[in-house]
Every structure is written in C-alpha cells, then in structure tokens.
Amino acid sequence: MPKRNLGVAAYRLDEAKVSAVGALLRTALLFGVTLYAGTVAAQDGSALMGTDSCTSCHAIDQNKAGPSFDDIANKYRGNANAEKILLAEVGGAQGHPKVSASDADIKTIIDYVLKLH
C-alpha cells in the first residue's frame, strides 16, 4: 500500500489530541490540588489546637475544664450558624477566655472541630 500524505489535516488532528490531553491533565491537577488543600486544612486544624492552648481546657473525646471537641461537634451538627456562634464564643463571649490566635487560625480550628465524626 502506498503511503498517503495527510499533511495539514493530520497535524490538526494531533494538535486537537494534545489540546484535549492537556485539558484533562489540567483538570486532574486542579482536582488533586483541591483535595490536598482540604487535607492540609484538616491537619492544620488539629495541629493548631495544640499550639494555641485549646488542649489546656479541651480534649477530643473527654471533658476537661471545657467540653470535648466531640461534644462541641455534636452540639452544632446541622446548625448553619455554628461557625459564627463558635467564632463569637472563642472571641471571649459567653464565658470562653479570649484566645490569642489569629482569626484565620481560630476559623481553621473551628472548621476542623465541626467536621469531627
């Protein structure tokens, strides 16, 4: 069989395949980065609890001077305002001592606690 010269049409087909594969790889990378970011945030919340003295008064599964993180998560499960309420409480309202952590760290810890169980 003689070889056919496909010329520009073959080049455009290959270009389309490369473009499609590139788009697929970019999508997979974005998805992977998103999953990783969620995992890192959860790990950071756990780590921040110890550095911001939360564990002086709270533990994951037992009451100390304050309620356990499990009890807090259960109390606010399904409450759309949970984060807002807890941010206010940790900020010094309703008997909780004001913490010295940044607002971003407090939010990360609260997000972690609310996702327990």
N, CA, C and O of each residue as an XYZ file, in Angstrom:
468
protein
N       0.830     -1.179      0.000
C       0.000      0.000      0.000
C       0.873      1.239      0.000
O       1.821      1.331      0.779
N       0.573      2.162     -0.838
C       1.343      3.399     -0.862
C       0.972      4.274      0.336
O      -0.174      4.284      0.785
N       1.948      4.996      0.835
C       1.692      5.903      1.955
C       0.933      7.120      1.448
O       1.183      7.637      0.359
N       0.006      7.550      2.274
C      -0.757      8.746      1.927
C      -0.198      9.937      2.685
O       0.171      9.826      3.854
N      -0.142     11.024      2.041
C       0.313     12.243      2.685
C      -0.910     12.960      3.244
O      -1.723     13.511      2.502
N      -1.021     12.940      4.566
C      -2.188     13.557      5.180
C      -2.002     15.056      5.410
O      -2.980     15.788      5.566
N      -0.780     15.500      5.431
C      -0.470     16.929      5.504
C      -1.084     17.646      6.682
O      -0.992     17.181      7.819
N      -1.709     18.778      6.416
C      -2.236     19.673      7.439
C      -3.343     19.019      8.251
O      -3.433     19.265      9.454
N      -4.183     18.202      7.643
C      -5.288     17.560      8.356
C      -4.762     16.685      9.485
O      -5.316     16.705     10.584
N      -3.706     15.917      9.237
C      -3.133     15.060     10.271
C      -2.537     15.907     11.387
O      -2.674     15.571     12.563
N      -1.887     16.985     11.031
C      -1.298     17.874     12.034
C      -2.385     18.456     12.933
O      -2.215     18.506     14.151
N      -3.476     18.887     12.360
C      -4.575     19.466     13.148
C      -5.196     18.425     14.064
O      -5.589     18.749     15.185
N      -5.293     17.175     13.609
C      -5.841     16.108     14.437
C      -4.932     15.878     15.638
O      -5.412     15.748     16.764
N      -3.618     15.827     15.403
C      -2.676     15.627     16.501
C      -2.717     16.814     17.468
O      -2.632     16.630     18.683
N      -2.844     18.004     16.939
C      -2.935     19.196     17.777
C      -4.185     19.135     18.662
O      -4.134     19.517     19.831
N      -5.289     18.664     18.117
C      -6.527     18.533     18.880
C      -6.369     17.500     19.989
O      -6.861     17.704     21.098
N      -5.686     16.392     19.700
C      -5.457     15.366     20.731
C      -4.592     15.921     21.853
O      -4.883     15.706     23.030
N      -3.546     16.623     21.497
C      -2.654     17.199     22.501
C      -3.419     18.202     23.358
O      -3.259     18.223     24.578
N      -4.237     19.018     22.737
C      -5.021     20.006     23.465
C      -5.990     19.330     24.429
O      -6.137     19.776     25.567
N      -6.653     18.260     23.991
C      -7.603     17.533     24.841
C      -6.885     16.870     26.018
O      -7.368     16.906     27.150
N      -5.740     16.272     25.742
C      -4.970     15.631     26.812
C      -4.491     16.693     27.804
O      -4.521     16.469     29.014
N      -4.058     17.826     27.305
C      -3.621     18.919     28.177
C      -4.744     19.401     29.078
O      -4.527     19.644     30.265
N      -5.939     19.543     28.527
C      -7.086     19.976     29.327
C      -7.419     18.945     30.401
O      -7.738     19.306     31.533
N      -7.346     17.683     30.052
C      -7.607     16.616     31.011
C      -6.575     16.639     32.139
O      -6.931     16.497     33.309
N      -5.308     16.814     31.794
C      -4.256     16.869     32.806
C      -4.414     18.079     33.719
O      -4.199     17.971     34.926
N      -4.789     19.235     33.160
C      -5.010     20.423     33.986
C      -6.170     20.197     34.956
O      -6.093     20.594     36.119
N      -7.228     19.569     34.487
C      -8.378     19.273     35.343
C      -7.987     18.327     36.464
O      -8.358     18.543     37.618
N      -7.239     17.279     36.133
C      -6.799     16.314     37.150
C      -5.892     16.990     38.176
O      -5.999     16.710     39.370
N      -5.014     17.863     37.734
C      -4.117     18.575     38.640
C      -4.904     19.483     39.577
O      -4.638     19.516     40.779
N      -5.863     20.213     39.038
C      -6.684     21.103     39.848
C      -7.459     20.306     40.895
O      -7.538     20.718     42.052
N      -8.024     19.182     40.503
C      -8.763     18.324     41.429
C      -7.843     17.819     42.532
O      -8.217     17.820     43.704
N      -6.649     17.390     42.163
C      -5.684     16.888     43.141
C      -5.258     17.961     44.121
O      -5.153     17.701     45.319
N      -5.014     19.161     43.630
C      -4.621     20.267     44.497
C      -5.759     20.604     45.459
O      -5.513     20.880     46.633
N      -6.990     20.583     44.978
C      -8.145     20.864     45.830
C      -8.256     19.836     46.948
O      -8.466     20.202     48.104
N      -8.119     18.563     46.620
C      -8.167     17.518     47.644
C      -7.045     17.689     48.649
O      -7.267     17.562     49.853
N      -5.848     17.973     48.173
C      -4.694     18.155     49.051
C      -4.925     19.339     49.987
O      -4.618     19.261     51.176
N      -5.461     20.424     49.457
C      -5.700     21.613     50.278
C      -6.678     21.310     51.397
O      -6.487     21.775     52.521
N      -7.719     20.543     51.118
C      -8.678     20.152     52.150
C      -8.034     19.305     53.219
O      -8.332     19.466     54.403
N      -7.157     18.406     52.822
C      -6.452     17.552     53.780
C      -5.503     18.374     54.629
O      -5.429     18.177     55.842
N      -4.782     19.283     54.017
C      -3.849     20.123     54.761
C      -4.596     20.986     55.767
O      -4.141     21.144     56.900
N      -5.737     21.549     55.372
C      -6.512     22.374     56.291
C      -6.958     21.572     57.507
O      -6.893     22.067     58.632
N      -7.409     20.341     57.293
C      -7.832     19.495     58.405
C      -6.652     19.190     59.314
O      -6.791     19.222     60.537
N      -5.500     18.896     58.737
C      -4.322     18.620     59.540
C      -3.889     19.870     60.292
O      -3.486     19.783     61.452
N      -3.963     21.009     59.664
C      -3.576     22.247     60.316
C      -4.482     22.535     61.505
O      -4.005     22.985     62.547
N      -5.778     22.284     61.368
C      -6.713     22.491     62.472
C      -6.341     21.651     63.671
O      -6.364     22.133     64.804
N      -6.002     20.417     63.435
C      -5.586     19.520     64.505
C      -4.289     20.007     65.146
O      -4.164     20.020     66.370
N      -3.338     20.402     64.328
C      -2.051     20.867     64.842
C      -2.198     22.194     65.593
O      -1.551     22.407     66.618
N      -3.042     23.072     65.085
C      -3.220     24.380     65.712
C      -3.836     24.278     67.104
O      -3.573     25.121     67.962
N      -4.643     23.265     67.328
C      -5.270     23.101     68.643
C      -4.224     23.041     69.751
O      -4.401     23.627     70.819
N      -3.145     22.334     69.490
C      -2.097     22.190     70.491
C      -1.262     23.439     70.658
O      -0.818     23.747     71.763
N      -1.040     24.168     69.562
C      -0.184     25.350     69.638
C      -0.922     26.560     70.187
O      -0.291     27.476     70.715
N      -2.218     26.584     70.075
C      -2.998     27.728     70.557
C      -3.658     27.464     71.901
O      -4.646     28.112     72.245
N      -3.127     26.531     72.655
C      -3.547     26.184     74.017
C      -5.000     25.736     74.151
O      -5.536     25.741     75.259
N      -5.646     25.353     73.063
C      -7.005     24.822     73.140
C      -7.041     23.567     74.018
O      -7.987     23.332     74.770
N      -5.980     22.776     73.895
C      -5.965     21.490     74.597
C      -5.686     21.654     76.094
O      -5.680     20.663     76.825
N      -5.459     22.868     76.556
C      -5.356     23.090     78.001
C      -6.714     22.866     78.657
O      -6.794     22.382     79.786
N      -7.779     23.219     77.943
C      -9.129     23.118     78.503
C     -10.021     22.104     77.793
O     -11.060     21.719     78.329
N      -9.629     21.662     76.586
C     -10.448     20.749     75.790
C      -9.628     19.537     75.355
O      -8.407     19.613     75.219
N     -10.317     18.427     75.141
C      -9.715     17.233     74.550
C     -10.680     16.738     73.476
O     -11.839     17.151     73.435
N     -10.203     15.866     72.624
C     -11.066     15.366     71.549
C     -12.288     14.644     72.099
O     -13.416     14.934     71.702
N     -12.063     13.698     73.018
C     -13.163     12.818     73.417
C     -13.449     12.788     74.916
O     -14.125     11.880     75.399
N     -12.940     13.774     75.655
C     -13.268     13.830     77.080
C     -13.351     15.283     77.538
O     -12.650     16.155     77.025
N     -14.218     15.517     78.506
C     -14.370     16.855     79.051
C     -13.216     17.156     79.993
O     -12.763     16.294     80.746
N     -12.761     18.375     79.935
C     -11.747     18.880     80.870
C     -12.373     20.118     81.509
O     -13.505     20.048     81.987
N     -11.687     21.214     81.529
C     -12.289     22.456     82.020
C     -13.408     22.910     81.071
O     -14.356     23.579     81.481
N     -13.272     22.532     79.796
C     -14.294     22.835     78.796
C     -14.801     21.545     78.172
O     -14.240     20.480     78.428
N     -15.836     21.616     77.368
C     -16.388     20.405     76.743
C     -15.412     19.794     75.733
O     -14.525     20.473     75.216
N     -15.593     18.510     75.467
C     -14.752     17.845     74.472
C     -15.069     18.384     73.082
O     -16.159     18.901     72.839
N     -14.121     18.262     72.189
C     -14.354     18.683     70.814
C     -15.446     17.835     70.170
O     -16.207     18.330     69.339
N     -15.528     16.555     70.550
C     -16.614     15.695     70.056
C     -17.968     16.254     70.470
O     -18.885     16.333     69.652
N     -18.101     16.650     71.759
C     -19.366     17.207     72.238
C     -19.723     18.503     71.509
O     -20.887     18.748     71.190
N     -18.720     19.316     71.253
C     -18.964     20.574     70.528
C     -19.454     20.269     69.115
O     -20.419     20.871     68.643
N     -18.788     19.336     68.443
C     -19.193     18.963     67.076
C     -20.617     18.420     67.065
O     -21.407     18.760     66.184
N     -20.945     17.578     68.043
C     -22.301     17.010     68.113
C     -23.346     18.084     68.407
O     -24.435     18.067     67.835
N     -23.016     19.014     69.295
C     -23.960     20.073     69.661
C     -24.335     20.939     68.460
O     -25.486     21.354     68.322
N     -23.371     21.205     67.605
C     -23.611     22.124     66.487
C     -23.848     21.433     65.148
O     -23.978     22.101     64.122
N     -23.906     20.122     65.147
C     -24.144     19.392     63.893
C     -25.466     19.845     63.274
O     -26.510     19.841     63.926
N     -25.395     20.231     62.013
C     -26.592     20.648     61.284
C     -26.983     22.099     61.510
O     -27.931     22.578     60.887
N     -26.287     22.808     62.375
C     -26.596     24.207     62.648
C     -25.851     25.079     61.643
O     -24.621     25.130     61.648
N     -26.582     25.745     60.801
C     -25.975     26.572     59.762
C     -25.183     27.743     60.337
O     -24.309     28.287     59.661
N     -25.475     28.135     61.567
C     -24.791     29.266     62.197
C     -23.674     28.827     63.145
O     -23.128     29.649     63.882
N     -23.334     27.547     63.131
C     -22.364     27.012     64.087
C     -21.045     27.772     64.061
O     -20.534     28.157     65.113
N     -20.497     27.987     62.892
C     -19.205     28.665     62.804
C     -19.282     30.068     63.390
O     -18.395     30.479     64.138
N     -20.320     30.792     63.061
C     -20.490     32.161     63.552
C     -20.624     32.175     65.079
O     -20.029     33.017     65.752
N     -21.403     31.245     65.613
C     -21.603     31.163     67.068
C     -20.280     30.849     67.764
O     -19.916     31.494     68.748
N     -19.569     29.855     67.242
C     -18.312     29.457     67.872
C     -17.245     30.540     67.749
O     -16.459     30.739     68.674
N     -17.210     31.234     66.630
C     -16.260     32.346     66.492
C     -16.510     33.405     67.564
O     -15.563     33.951     68.130
N     -17.775     33.696     67.842
C     -18.120     34.673     68.877
C     -17.734     34.153     70.257
O     -17.208     34.905     71.077
N     -17.989     32.878     70.520
C     -17.658     32.300     71.827
C     -16.157     32.293     72.069
O     -15.697     32.678     73.144
N     -15.407     31.866     71.094
C     -13.953     31.799     71.247
C     -13.362     33.202     71.330
O     -12.275     33.386     71.877
N     -14.058     34.173     70.801
C     -13.605     35.556     70.866
C     -13.779     36.183     72.235
O     -13.457     37.358     72.411
N     -14.277     35.443     73.206
C     -14.387     35.968     74.566
C     -15.814     36.100     75.069
O     -16.026     36.443     76.232
N     -16.783     35.839     74.229
C     -18.174     35.932     74.664
C     -18.579     34.668     75.415
O     -17.955     33.619     75.257
N     -19.607     34.769     76.216
C     -20.236     33.631     76.887
C     -19.269     32.787     77.718
O     -19.377     31.561     77.736
N     -18.336     33.427     78.395
C     -17.507     32.719     79.350
C     -16.251     32.053     78.824
O     -15.445     31.578     79.624
N     -16.051     31.998     77.540
C     -14.826     31.405     76.994
C     -13.731     32.462     77.038
O     -13.949     33.591     76.599
N     -12.559     32.115     77.559
C     -11.489     33.111     77.569
C     -11.059     33.475     76.150
O     -11.033     32.627     75.258
N     -10.727     34.735     75.960
C     -10.278     35.173     74.639
C      -8.941     34.510     74.326
O      -8.048     34.450     75.171
N      -8.823     34.016     73.105
C      -7.594     33.348     72.693
C      -6.731     34.320     71.897
O      -7.229     35.278     71.305
N      -5.433     34.053     71.896
C      -4.508     34.960     71.218
C      -4.258     34.575     69.765
O      -3.507     35.263     69.073
N      -4.858     33.508     69.294
C      -4.655     33.050     67.923
C      -5.264     34.038     66.935
O      -6.163     34.809     67.272
N      -4.757     33.995     65.719
C      -5.311     34.857     64.673
C      -6.717     34.387     64.306
O      -7.088     33.240     64.558
N      -7.484     35.281     63.715
C      -8.839     34.913     63.278
C      -8.806     33.751     62.293
O      -9.669     32.874     62.333
N      -7.810     33.742     61.409
C      -7.691     32.659     60.420
C      -7.425     31.328     61.117
O      -8.004     30.309     60.740
N      -6.549     31.324     62.139
C      -6.268     30.087     62.869
C      -7.494     29.609     63.642
O      -7.788     28.414     63.667
N      -8.202     30.536     64.267
C      -9.411     30.168     65.008
C     -10.430     29.545     64.065
O     -11.042     28.526     64.389
N     -10.612     30.153     62.905
C     -11.560     29.616     61.925
C     -11.129     28.219     61.472
O     -11.972     27.334     61.324
N      -9.839     28.012     61.252
C      -9.338     26.696     60.840
C      -9.622     25.651     61.910
O     -10.034     24.534     61.599
N      -9.402     26.012     63.164
C      -9.662     25.080     64.270
C     -11.154     24.773     64.367
O     -11.542     23.614     64.513
N     -11.981     25.796     64.287
C     -13.438     25.589     64.362
C     -13.909     24.705     63.215
O     -14.705     23.790     63.427
N     -13.433     24.963     62.015
C     -13.802     24.123     60.866
C     -13.413     22.678     61.120
O     -14.177     21.762     60.814
N     -12.223     22.469     61.680
C     -11.763     21.103     61.989
C     -12.684     20.451     63.036
O     -13.105     19.307     62.862
N     -12.989     21.161     64.094
C     -13.831     20.609     65.159
C     -15.219     20.253     64.628
O     -15.757     19.192     64.945
N     -15.794     21.141     63.821
C     -17.138     20.890     63.301
C     -17.197     19.696     62.352
O     -18.272     19.144     62.119
N     -16.050     19.294     61.804
C     -16.016     18.157     60.875
C     -15.715     16.844     61.591
O     -15.646     15.798     60.945
N     -15.534     16.875     62.911
C     -15.293     15.631     63.651
C     -16.522     14.733     63.534
O     -17.653     15.212     63.619
N     -16.312     13.483     63.348
C     -17.355     12.446     63.186
C     -18.063     12.672     61.904
O     -18.977     11.922     61.562
